Amino acid sequence: MNDGKFEKVADSYSKMFYYSPYYTMLAEFLEKHLGDATSVLEIGAADGIVAMAWNRLRESSSNSAPLTYFAVEPVERMVNIAKERAKEMTINFLPTVGDIEHAVGLAEIENAHIDGLVISRVLHEVFIQHNLDHERLFADIRRVLEAKHPKVVVLGIVNRYIGLNAEETRRFIEEQTKEIGHGHDPAKEYVDQNLLDVFMQSQGYKIIDRGGVTQPLNGFDPSPWGETITVYRAE
């Protein structure tokens, strides 16, 4: 993952997305399907925005059950901010600098298993690092599944847009860059949901919930920013 571009937005990341309907929906899904969990692992935790959104929801619903929230994130500045946020949370939020390799080994001493795995809006970044190779991406996910055996997996992805012309694609990337500091080709650089579903089913998981949101980018009508959250449970 190109950490440099995320270093630049580390201090403003949660300010940009604090009221995002995507994170609101994600927190609701986590509470619905992992509200009784004792331990979860998030890969690509940024500055702790997912843990923060879920913690806020748990507090509002008076869910005080103990929860250990392990998290790995490759950008050190992001992790430093997440650690500061952890001090204000009622859950036991444990962010650490790391990648897939660290995720596979994380919590081996303290916790032999995790109840849930969360990978939110980061799969396309790994996908790009793997030269847009689905098989390499799936191999990494498989390693985590085999090491941690999570009963519930929550994956959030950015939707692909195939039908844009060259000018629409340019505008999409331009608007995205203004919003988050970097852009991607919406037709090529996002993970294919259908392939992801087939892969998860091949690993013994079934789809139990799904939701989506669209967030137009400053009036960019041909292709709003769309995201899908899918919850899978081990059969």
VOKOL-78274 format. One record per residue (C-alpha): residue number from 1; residue in one letter; z negated, y, x negated. Coordinates in steps of 0.05 Angstrom, whole numbers, m for minus. Each point is the difference from the previous one (the first is absolute). Layout:
BEGIN
seq; type; z; y; x
NUM; A; Z; Y; X
...
END
This chain:
BEGIN
seq; type; z; y; x
1; M; 0; 0; 0
2; N; 17; 70; m24
3; D; m71; 26; m5
4; G; 19; 69; m24
5; K; 25; 25; 66
6; F; m64; m23; 34
7; E; m43; 35; m52
8; K; 32; 65; 23
9; V; m19; m10; 73
10; A; m68; m32; m11
11; D; m40; 62; 18
12; S; 39; 14; 64
13; Y; 18; m70; 25
14; S; m53; m7; 54
15; K; 8; 73; 21
16; M; 73; m16; 16
17; F; m16; m64; 39
18; Y; m71; 10; 26
19; Y; 23; 7; 73
20; S; 60; m46; m6
21; P; 10; m45; 61
22; Y; 18; m55; m49
23; Y; m69; m2; m32
24; T; m33; 7; 69
25; M; 38; m61; 24
26; L; m14; m38; m64
27; A; m75; 13; 6
28; E; 2; m24; 73
29; F; 36; m64; m21
30; L; m50; m13; m55
31; E; m59; 10; 47
32; K; 32; m44; 53
33; H; 17; m58; m46
34; L; m50; 8; m57
35; G; m58; 35; 34
36; D; m45; m60; m14
37; A; 25; m11; m71
38; T; m48; 0; m58
39; S; 51; 13; m54
40; V; 71; 27; m5
41; L; 48; 16; m56
42; E; 50; 57; 0
43; I; 58; 4; m49
44; G; 27; 70; m13
45; A; m61; 37; 27
46; A; 22; 70; m23
47; D; m61; 47; 5
48; G; m36; m44; 51
49; I; 34; 28; 62
50; V; 2; m67; 36
51; A; m73; m16; m15
52; M; m18; 71; 21
53; A; 38; m5; 66
54; W; m31; m68; 16
55; N; m70; 22; m20
56; R; 7; 61; 46
57; L; 20; m45; 58
58; R; m56; m50; m14
59; E; m51; 57; 1
60; S; 27; 28; 65
61; S; m4; m69; 33
62; S; m69; m15; m30
63; N; 24; m60; m40
64; S; m53; m5; m54
65; A; 15; m72; m21
66; P; 1; m7; m76
67; L; 70; 5; m30
68; T; 21; m4; m73
69; Y; 67; 33; m9
70; F; 33; m18; m66
71; A; 60; 43; m20
72; V; 49; 4; m57
73; E; 44; 60; m16
74; P; 40; 12; m65
75; V; m8; 76; m1
76; E; m65; 18; m35
77; R; m5; 69; 31
78; M; 6; m30; 69
79; V; m55; m50; m16
80; N; m46; 55; m25
81; I; 8; 37; 66
82; A; m11; m65; 38
83; K; m65; m13; m38
84; E; m26; 69; 20
85; R; 17; m15; 73
86; A; m36; m67; m5
87; K; m66; 36; m9
88; E; 6; 29; 70
89; M; 20; m65; 35
90; T; m44; m48; 38
91; I; 43; m60; m22
92; N; m5; m26; m71
93; F; 65; 28; m26
94; L; 17; m24; m71
95; P; 65; 31; m25
96; T; 25; m18; m70
97; V; 60; 14; m44
98; G; 47; m59; 3
99; D; 63; m33; 24
100; I; 21; m68; 28
101; E; m28; m35; m61
102; H; m68; 32; 12
103; A; 3; m15; 74
104; V; 8; m75; m14
105; G; m63; m1; m42
106; L; m41; 52; 37
107; A; m66; m22; 32
108; E; 1; m69; m32
109; I; m72; 7; m23
110; E; m29; 40; 58
111; N; 41; m31; 56
112; A; 40; m64; m3
113; H; 42; 18; 61
114; I; 20; 59; 43
115; D; 7; 2; 75
116; G; 58; 48; 1
117; L; 55; 28; m44
118; V; 28; 69; 11
119; I; 64; 26; m31
120; S; 19; 67; 29
121; R; 63; 41; m15
122; V; 3; m26; m71
123; L; 47; m61; 6
124; H; 62; 43; m10
125; E; m29; 28; m65
126; V; m10; m70; m27
127; F; 69; m18; 27
128; I; 32; 56; m40
129; Q; m38; m22; m63
130; H; 29; m69; 12
131; N; 71; 28; 1
132; L; 4; m8; 76
133; D; m10; m75; m7
134; H; m34; m30; 61
135; E; m15; m66; m34
136; R; m39; 33; m56
137; L; m38; 41; 50
138; F; m16; m61; 42
139; A; m22; m38; m62
140; D; m53; 53; m13
141; I; m25; m1; 71
142; R; m2; m77; m2
143; R; m44; 2; m62
144; V; m51; 43; 36
145; L; 2; m43; 62
146; E; m10; m64; m40
147; A; m57; 31; m41
148; K; m38; 33; 57
149; H; 18; m41; 63
150; P; m9; 59; 48
151; K; m2; m20; 73
152; V; 30; 66; 22
153; V; 54; 39; m37
154; V; 19; 71; 22
155; L; 65; 27; m29
156; G; 25; 70; 13
157; I; 71; 18; m20
158; V; 49; 57; 4
159; N; 60; m18; 44
160; R; 70; m7; m27
161; Y; 56; 44; 28
162; I; 68; m31; m11
163; G; 46; 46; 40
164; L; m7; 66; m36
165; N; 60; 35; m31
166; A; m2; 30; m69
167; E; m22; 69; 25
168; E; m55; m28; 44
169; T; m25; m42; m58
170; R; m2; 61; m45
171; R; m39; 39; 53
172; F; m48; m57; 11
173; I; m16; m5; m74
174; E; m6; 76; m6
175; E; m48; 6; 58
176; Q; m41; m60; m24
177; T; m5; 31; m69
178; K; m27; 64; 30
179; E; m52; m38; 40
180; I; m27; m50; m51
181; G; 30; 21; m67
182; H; 52; m55; m6
183; G; 54; m33; 41
184; H; 36; m66; 10
185; D; 67; m22; 27
186; P; m18; m20; 72
187; A; 54; m53; 4
188; K; m16; m36; m65
189; E; m69; 13; m28
190; Y; m45; m27; 56
191; V; m22; m70; 13
192; D; 37; m37; 55
193; Q; m48; m17; 57
194; N; 37; m62; 23
195; L; m2; m30; m70
196; L; m73; 18; m6
197; D; m15; m36; 66
198; V; 38; m62; m21
199; F; m37; m1; m67
200; M; m69; 7; 32
201; Q; 16; m55; 50
202; S; 21; m44; m58
203; Q; m70; 11; m29
204; G; m33; m25; 63
205; Y; m12; 66; 36
206; K; 20; 20; 70
207; I; 10; 70; 28
208; I; m58; 19; 46
209; D; 10; 75; 7
210; R; 50; 54; m16
211; G; 6; 74; 10
212; G; 43; 57; m24
213; V; 2; 75; m5
214; T; 55; 51; m13
215; Q; m13; 66; m33
216; P; 59; 48; m2
217; L; 7; 35; m67
218; N; 3; 75; 15
219; G; 51; m8; 55
220; F; 42; m51; m36
221; D; 26; m34; 63
222; P; 50; m52; m25
223; S; m54; m42; m34
224; P; m73; 13; 15
225; W; m52; m28; m48
226; G; m16; m67; 32
227; E; m54; m50; m18
228; T; m19; m68; 25
229; I; m68; m35; m5
230; T; m2; m75; 8
231; V; m61; m45; 4
232; Y; 7; m73; m21
233; R; m52; m54; 8
234; A; m4; m67; m37
235; E; 18; m57; 47
END
